[in-house]
Amino acid sequence: MSTAYLDLPQLVGARGTLRLPGSKSISNRVLLLAALASGETELHDLLVADDTARMLDALRALGVGVEPLGDTVFRVTGVGGVFPVRAADLFLGNAGTAFRPLTAVLALAGGDYRLSGVPRMHERPIGDLVDGLRQLGADIRYLGEAGFPPLAISPPMPGRGEEGRAVVVRGDVSSQFLSGLLMALPLRGVETTVEVVGELISKPYVEITLATMARFGVQIQRDGWRRFTVAAGSTYRSPGVLHVEGDASSASYFLALGAIGGGPLRVEGVGRDSMQGDVRFADALALMGARITCGANWLEASAPDAGSLQGIDLDCNHIPDAAMTLASVALFAEGPTSLRNIASWRVKETDRIAAMATELRKLGARVDVGEDFIRVSPPLAGRALQPAVIDTYDDHRIAMCFSVAALGTPLRINDPQTVAKTFPDYFARFAEVTQAVPVIAIDGTSASGKGTIASRVAEALGWHYLDSGALYRLTALAAARADVGWDDEAGVAAIAAGLDVEFAGTAIRLSGEDVGDAIRNEKISAGASRVAALPGVRAALLFRQRAFRRPPGLVADGRDMGSVVFPDSSTKVFLTATVEMRARRRHKQLIDKGIAASITDLLLDLRERDERDSQRSVAPMQQSTDAELLDTTNLTIEIAVAKVLDWVNKVPKKG
Ligand code: DC
């Protein structure tokens, strides 16, 4: 089952060291070449994720021996250029790095194959590659729309194209067409030249292809980026043991975190000696003012020595994937950032130009786009990034890019499991190298003094204060005003989701009107208790409550603050007092307000409420096991506050 969303708290910093997962681009290339080669290859540090799983499945279906030797170590028994299985139906998900090269290789392999993917894969163009392969006699049919997967492949027609020595391919839609062709050509056995028409995009990925082919013994002669020749008799030979570099595109999120969040943040697995073009992302960050250092096998980013990051204008053709991360960094830079020459974004996992623009705007960024560029400006001076719910379009990179924005705002990422495409444990690793805004959660029995103590603790620390009960009260009031019954779960949940509230000092405004007193009367108190028992209402208020978590810290008071809303609270406190003392306090409060009250009635009322609250099936009141218990029966407010502050100071700092 997929997780519907992940809420990221706002972060106050990022630092640490992280070992990267294997490079997707290199992993899928070495798997394919190890399969085609003669001899056994032991692949180390391979990426284990959806995209490589698709390639592994396909290779196994084609009869290739693939044996796991460890978590990221595989032994591939090469087939020497001829797949044992001559007919197969391959499902390749949304893995472009599996689909394109397998199309090329199978088209020249002499069997009957069917290649398909997820619906989005069937919207990603492949016509230029098919046209190129047809020039070599390949028999490929479109099973859906012409120019797009799914495809049916039959053995090349005898006589046709057998003597073809040259093939022309477009280079300006996806470099994977050229990469796929190049990797397949040694299967022909004859000398073949590929000529690229149009400006070749994403050249560094072609470099990875050439370097990987060289590791398997096939040297390509080239004339710049225009012509590539594979010599007659070229065959792949296993290099024996091969180590895969860490993923440079995945590195970009962590380098960005270090550059924005202070750092130093170090990634291990890619460095100065990397064959991946996306390491140049570090140069782009340096241009923005980040401090970058590197070694042969590591990169490290920190915030600028002085001042903030600066917007840049950059041709991103050489770092198409990592450039997406620059769009997120732009949220934290001074001035606009223009990322140009990125038309390929439109044919990736989703139309990334459109998707990035839509989601960046939700955070308050100002964004302009064209066919092949995006320009991102941070919110106007003095404005913070806004909490937002980010959609991810089944695109791993959108999910990872936006996680970086948590350095400026709390946010919700929908369908976060999409990161499994290339980085299954991304968010766990992210949590290890980031520090969230701290939270103190204060709960307690009715009239235990939690509201007063919580707000005083917030004041003493200069932190924000969330009176979560007020949100349930506001919901009850807004529902009553809209004539929605307090038991109408869907109706009240919709009201809760759309509440227009503002907490300004001690004033609480609902749609602009001060309702500080109106939400405290007996009728609304009863309504609050009713609506708070509806799971749909609690769910609707969850992100709204989390959005209060802003630097430098938050003191949150109410039921479930330390368990559900902020389970990672750095300090959790549960306040209590004898029921007699609580009745006396409540009595004094009422008398001070000029309201007649009887201690006996109040005692009865509090006992009933304690019972009801602790029996409630939804968010019952109970002291969580990790909360500090504070009995305030014999304590003044000042002493109780001092005690809480004492606990806060004892919390060890992370990172
Ligand atoms: O703390 P209070 O009395 O203002 O809370 C109003 C109502 O909302 C009360 O019935 C308890 C409920 N509540 C809750 O269920 N969860 C919270 N986090 C806060 C309050």
Residues whose N, C-alpha, C, O or C-beta is under 5 A from the ligand:
A	BS01	DC	S468 G469 A470 Y472 S525 A528 S529 A532 D557 G558 R559 D560
